[in-house]
Amino acid sequence: MIERVTRTRGPAATETRARLAEAAAQVFARDGFESAKVSTIAEAASLTTGAIYFHYADKASLLTDSLSVHGGSELARLLEGASPGTLPELMRSVGRLLGAEADGDGSLFTEAVVAARRQPRVAEVLRGHLDEREASLVALGREAQATGQLDPTLPIEATVRFWVLLRLGALLVRALDLEPPDTDDWEAVIDRVVAALTGEEGS
């Protein structure tokens, strides 16, 4: 369900763009980039379609702005969860959920990845968010290595990229509506992977 953004009197241009970006994020996530209608986004923002075309040349530029505003926080939630903790902790807690995610989780990011193939500006924004999140995860990984919570011999950049590939790959698999694996089996695999990364396995 799309929540209507509250109307205010005489919004400034920056406020209008913020409302449109918020509404667009909801609509793109629910309906998909290709199927989303400008009129639906305008209605969700309690604005007119004219307001959208005054600020944005097309739907792609609206997606780009929406991703710029909301993409970073969504990607952080996808990769790190609500309470990141250490790198091994977040990989275990978030990883256990990948086999059976709720509908809507990561939908904006999935739509942006698909659109990025044809929209260079969208791809640029996505790369910026990914670079930022990977740098944050690398810092967490080095901290975990320094405190003995992660195998110090692991190449941390490659370990973080492995996690990013696993996490984003789960979004694409879910988009295909594949049957999820057994929950207990999936959790056992994630626990085994994290144990290998921390050096717990075989110790």
One Martini backbone bead per residue (centre of mass of N, CA, C, O) as a GRO file, in nm:
protein
  203
    1MET     BB    1   0.095   0.037   0.024
    2ILE     BB    2   0.048   0.370  -0.048
    3GLU     BB    3   0.161   0.654   0.104
    4ARG     BB    4   0.046   0.957   0.149
    5VAL     BB    5   0.173   1.260   0.110
    6THR     BB    6   0.162   1.535   0.279
    7ARG     BB    7   0.014   1.829   0.245
    8THR     BB    8   0.135   2.157   0.170
    9ARG     BB    9   0.193   2.487   0.177
   10GLY     BB   10   0.394   2.618  -0.039
   11PRO     BB   11   0.628   2.455  -0.153
   12ALA     BB   12   0.934   2.417  -0.198
   13ALA     BB   13   1.140   2.284  -0.420
   14THR     BB   14   1.284   2.089  -0.222
   15GLU     BB   15   1.025   1.970  -0.101
   16THR     BB   16   0.901   1.864  -0.359
   17ARG     BB   17   1.132   1.670  -0.431
   18ALA     BB   18   1.115   1.505  -0.172
   19ARG     BB   19   0.825   1.404  -0.213
   20LEU     BB   20   0.874   1.270  -0.488
   21ALA     BB   21   1.099   1.076  -0.399
   22GLU     BB   22   0.930   0.923  -0.192
   23ALA     BB   23   0.697   0.835  -0.376
   24ALA     BB   24   0.869   0.696  -0.594
   25ALA     BB   25   0.993   0.476  -0.418
   26GLN     BB   26   0.723   0.334  -0.363
   27VAL     BB   27   0.624   0.289  -0.657
   28PHE     BB   28   0.870   0.143  -0.776
   29ALA     BB   29   0.866  -0.092  -0.569
   30ARG     BB   30   0.574  -0.189  -0.640
   31ASP     BB   31   0.552  -0.152  -0.981
   32GLY     BB   32   0.790  -0.055  -1.116
   33PHE     BB   33   0.947   0.126  -1.348
   34GLU     BB   34   0.785   0.061  -1.612
   35SER     BB   35   0.483   0.067  -1.469
   36ALA     BB   36   0.506   0.330  -1.363
   37LYS     BB   37   0.318   0.622  -1.293
   38VAL     BB   38   0.313   0.955  -1.280
   39SER     BB   39   0.027   0.985  -1.155
   40THR     BB   40   0.085   0.806  -0.905
   41ILE     BB   41   0.312   0.976  -0.787
   42ALA     BB   42   0.153   1.239  -0.760
   43GLU     BB   43  -0.064   1.129  -0.571
   44ALA     BB   44   0.131   1.034  -0.341
   45ALA     BB   45   0.238   1.351  -0.320
   46SER     BB   46   0.010   1.560  -0.360
   47LEU     BB   47   0.036   1.618  -0.676
   48THR     BB   48   0.113   1.707  -0.989
   49THR     BB   49   0.234   1.631  -1.296
   50GLY     BB   50   0.352   1.914  -1.339
   51ALA     BB   51   0.553   1.900  -1.103
   52ILE     BB   52   0.727   1.682  -1.222
   53TYR     BB   53   0.797   1.826  -1.505
   54PHE     BB   54   0.933   2.070  -1.369
   55HIS     BB   55   1.173   1.883  -1.225
   56TYR     BB   56   1.144   1.652  -1.456
   57ALA     BB   57   1.205   1.508  -1.762
   58ASP     BB   58   1.171   1.208  -1.639
   59LYS     BB   59   1.152   0.901  -1.493
   60ALA     BB   60   1.459   0.854  -1.467
   61SER     BB   61   1.525   1.115  -1.304
   62LEU     BB   62   1.345   1.032  -1.065
   63LEU     BB   63   1.495   0.775  -0.993
   64THR     BB   64   1.766   0.904  -0.942
   65ASP     BB   65   1.676   1.086  -0.708
   66SER     BB   66   1.554   0.866  -0.529
   67LEU     BB   67   1.820   0.706  -0.506
   68SER     BB   68   1.992   0.931  -0.381
   69VAL     BB   69   1.813   0.951  -0.120
   70HIS     BB   70   1.734   0.618  -0.059
   71GLY     BB   71   1.958   0.408  -0.146
   72GLY     BB   72   2.164   0.411   0.088
   73SER     BB   73   1.975   0.312   0.319
   74GLU     BB   74   1.882   0.053   0.178
   75LEU     BB   75   2.160  -0.077   0.141
   76ALA     BB   76   2.238  -0.081   0.437
   77ARG     BB   77   2.004  -0.267   0.523
   78LEU     BB   78   2.071  -0.505   0.336
   79LEU     BB   79   2.385  -0.546   0.435
   80GLU     BB   80   2.346  -0.473   0.774
   81GLY     BB   81   2.092  -0.400   0.891
   82ALA     BB   82   1.973  -0.261   1.183
   83SER     BB   83   2.228  -0.409   1.353
   84PRO     BB   84   2.534  -0.458   1.263
   85GLY     BB   85   2.795  -0.469   1.412
   86THR     BB   86   2.973  -0.703   1.312
   87LEU     BB   87   3.050  -0.866   1.035
   88PRO     BB   88   2.974  -1.156   1.129
   89GLU     BB   89   2.699  -1.078   1.254
   90LEU     BB   90   2.560  -0.965   0.998
   91MET     BB   91   2.598  -1.214   0.820
   92ARG     BB   92   2.430  -1.400   0.998
   93SER     BB   93   2.161  -1.240   1.038
   94VAL     BB   94   2.105  -1.167   0.738
   95GLY     BB   95   2.165  -1.440   0.597
   96ARG     BB   96   1.922  -1.604   0.725
   97LEU     BB   97   1.701  -1.422   0.546
   98LEU     BB   98   1.754  -1.483   0.233
   99GLY     BB   99   1.557  -1.736   0.180
  100ALA     BB  100   1.295  -1.546   0.323
  101GLU     BB  101   1.178  -1.281   0.205
  102ALA     BB  102   0.998  -1.011   0.194
  103ASP     BB  103   0.794  -0.838   0.029
  104GLY     BB  104   0.985  -0.542  -0.081
  105ASP     BB  105   1.264  -0.613  -0.028
  106GLY     BB  106   1.466  -0.421  -0.230
  107SER     BB  107   1.294  -0.310  -0.479
  108LEU     BB  108   1.431  -0.047  -0.556
  109PHE     BB  109   1.708  -0.171  -0.616
  110THR     BB  110   1.619  -0.370  -0.831
  111GLU     BB  111   1.507  -0.158  -1.029
  112ALA     BB  112   1.775  -0.005  -1.061
  113VAL     BB  113   1.944  -0.231  -1.183
  114VAL     BB  114   1.775  -0.265  -1.435
  115ALA     BB  115   1.785   0.038  -1.532
  116ALA     BB  116   2.103   0.069  -1.554
  117ARG     BB  117   2.140  -0.055  -1.841
  118ARG     BB  118   1.994   0.231  -1.972
  119GLN     BB  119   2.095   0.421  -1.715
  120PRO     BB  120   2.378   0.583  -1.639
  121ARG     BB  121   2.295   0.752  -1.388
  122VAL     BB  122   2.194   0.517  -1.219
  123ALA     BB  123   2.461   0.361  -1.219
  124GLU     BB  124   2.625   0.582  -1.076
  125VAL     BB  125   2.466   0.585  -0.812
  126LEU     BB  126   2.502   0.289  -0.740
  127ARG     BB  127   2.811   0.289  -0.723
  128GLY     BB  128   2.831   0.495  -0.496
  129HIS     BB  129   2.680   0.328  -0.283
  130LEU     BB  130   2.860   0.075  -0.297
  131ASP     BB  131   3.127   0.204  -0.224
  132GLU     BB  132   3.038   0.304   0.055
  133ARG     BB  133   2.952   0.027   0.178
  134GLU     BB  134   3.218  -0.125   0.133
  135ALA     BB  135   3.394   0.061   0.305
  136SER     BB  136   3.238   0.004   0.568
  137LEU     BB  137   3.283  -0.307   0.568
  138VAL     BB  138   3.589  -0.305   0.568
  139ALA     BB  139   3.617  -0.165   0.840
  140LEU     BB  140   3.473  -0.388   0.998
  141GLY     BB  141   3.666  -0.616   0.915
  142ARG     BB  142   3.928  -0.497   1.035
  143GLU     BB  143   3.823  -0.486   1.322
  144ALA     BB  144   3.770  -0.793   1.347
  145GLN     BB  145   4.064  -0.876   1.298
  146ALA     BB  146   4.192  -0.711   1.538
  147THR     BB  147   3.984  -0.880   1.754
  148GLY     BB  148   3.948  -1.193   1.648
  149GLN     BB  149   3.659  -1.226   1.462
  150LEU     BB  150   3.857  -1.258   1.212
  151ASP     BB  151   4.040  -1.377   0.981
  152PRO     BB  152   4.356  -1.233   0.922
  153THR     BB  153   4.405  -1.379   0.624
  154LEU     BB  154   4.187  -1.232   0.496
  155PRO     BB  155   4.067  -1.074   0.219
  156ILE     BB  156   3.856  -0.819   0.279
  157GLU     BB  157   3.755  -0.719   0.004
  158ALA     BB  158   3.663  -1.002  -0.099
  159THR     BB  159   3.469  -1.059   0.134
  160VAL     BB  160   3.278  -0.823   0.082
  161ARG     BB  161   3.207  -0.895  -0.210
  162PHE     BB  162   3.078  -1.163  -0.143
  163TRP     BB  163   2.848  -1.040   0.025
  164VAL     BB  164   2.727  -0.861  -0.195
  165LEU     BB  165   2.665  -1.087  -0.397
  166LEU     BB  166   2.479  -1.249  -0.213
  167ARG     BB  167   2.273  -1.026  -0.146
  168LEU     BB  168   2.195  -0.935  -0.440
  169GLY     BB  169   2.131  -1.215  -0.550
  170ALA     BB  170   1.880  -1.261  -0.370
  171LEU     BB  171   1.703  -1.050  -0.512
  172LEU     BB  172   1.698  -1.182  -0.794
  173VAL     BB  173   1.581  -1.454  -0.710
  174ARG     BB  174   1.317  -1.339  -0.591
  175ALA     BB  175   1.217  -1.208  -0.862
  176LEU     BB  176   1.166  -1.519  -0.977
  177ASP     BB  177   1.006  -1.698  -0.769
  178LEU     BB  178   1.161  -1.891  -0.608
  179GLU     BB  179   1.197  -2.150  -0.417
  180PRO     BB  180   1.270  -2.170  -0.106
  181PRO     BB  181   1.459  -2.283   0.118
  182ASP     BB  182   1.515  -2.437   0.384
  183THR     BB  183   1.562  -2.276   0.670
  184ASP     BB  184   1.759  -2.467   0.821
  185ASP     BB  185   1.949  -2.514   0.584
  186TRP     BB  186   2.028  -2.218   0.536
  187GLU     BB  187   2.141  -2.158   0.820
  188ALA     BB  188   2.361  -2.374   0.807
  189VAL     BB  189   2.519  -2.247   0.575
  190ILE     BB  190   2.576  -1.970   0.698
  191ASP     BB  191   2.719  -2.072   0.952
  192ARG     BB  192   2.948  -2.213   0.794
  193VAL     BB  193   3.061  -1.967   0.648
  194VAL     BB  194   3.121  -1.790   0.897
  195ALA     BB  195   3.304  -1.995   1.040
  196ALA     BB  196   3.522  -1.988   0.817
  197LEU     BB  197   3.584  -1.678   0.838
  198THR     BB  198   3.654  -1.687   1.159
  199GLY     BB  199   3.785  -1.987   1.230
  200GLU     BB  200   3.589  -2.197   1.373
  201GLU     BB  201   3.633  -2.400   1.172
  202GLY     BB  202   3.826  -2.661   1.306
  203SER     BB  203   3.901  -2.548   1.612
   0.00000   0.00000   0.00000
